[in-house]
Amino acid sequence: MTMTITDTHAALRSQLVELAAERDALRAQLDGDLPKATRWLQSKVLRQAAALDVLNRRIVTQRFVLRTLDRLGRSLTATEHRTARDQIADAQLRDRIDEPETT
């Protein structure tokens, strides 16, 4: 799956909103309004913690699947591996996954 123009636009807009919020927090800090700057930083930390939790849940699920396959005495076939790899939307992540070994 590739990113569409709409996806790219939404990602850029999200980045722009985040950068504007960071700029405002830094401006508040320079103006001496530490509570406002702290609230922004706390919300950023909470967003990052939530994203890490989602990622951790995916990893735990993937480990569970791999352990289950191992207990069943099998692994993914090359076709199953390629199919799963090709379904990853993030191209950078997909490229980090090696091609299956064919024996």
Secondary structure as GFF3:
##gff-version 3
##sequence-region A 1 103
A	DSSP	alpha_helix	5	30	.	.	.	ID=ss1
A	DSSP	alpha_helix	34	71	.	.	.	ID=ss2
A	DSSP	alpha_helix	78	86	.	.	.	ID=ss3
A	DSSP	alpha_helix	91	96	.	.	.	ID=ss4
###
